[in-house]
Amino acid sequence: DAGVIQSPRHEVTEMGQEVTLRCKPISGHNSLFWYRQTMMRGLELLIYFNNNVPIDDSGMPEDRFSAKMPNASFSTLKIQPSEPRDSAVYFCASSSPGVSGNTIYFGEGSWLTVV
Amino acid sequence: AQSVAQPEDQVNVAEGNPLTVKCTYSVSGNPYLFWYVQYPNRGLQFLLKYITGDNLVKGSYGFEAEFNKSQTSFHLKKPSALVSDSALYFCAVSRPAGGATNKLIFGTGTLLAVQP
């Protein structure tokens, strides 16, 4: 299995630019999660989807952040406009009670630096 | 509300000695408990989980954890530490959610440093 695939792995962008992070979950998984990791705040859940429907977006920091899951094999996390405080590692993860027994598997992360 | 506490920011242990990384949780109902490991510049890797059944759970790389309901704890253990075990360890909790996976709430992480 290829695992959860995220792109880009690294991105450096200027403040004010739009950033789009992409995720392909493990085939057959019906839950998808976006987490953010920073030194100050640790691992934070931003949003998660079940069967392509957003279930809980209470962790999305503000309106500059948006996430979509147009189909079972693709999701995006968009930041517009980006700010230096958005610099972090963004992880996508996926799971399924039947396929993974509720274990959530993580991608390698997208390392974002906003200058 | 769900929460996880990892009381130690760092644990230091000599190679060959047993190690314990502590975790306590707070959740209503029956918890699902997980341990993940993160190596530098990498994603989180699943180590082991407790869903139901035997309180002692065995996982990858020789790690194990014991679910203690009365103490609401799920400490990670290994009988003999290796230098290669040095990494950041996260405990996490979720609750059953029927036909889909519920969200994981993570602790703050414990840095394990194994000295040769």
Interface residues (C-beta under 8 A of the other chain):
Chain A: V4 N30 S31 F33 G42 L43 L45 Y48 N50 N51 I55 D56 F91 A93 S95 S96 P97 S100 G101 N102 T103 I104 Y105 F106 G107 E108 G109 W111
Chain B: Y32 F34 Y36 N41 R42 G43 L44 Q45 F46 K49 I51 F90 S94 A97 G99 A100 T101 N102 K103 L104 I105 F106 T108 G109
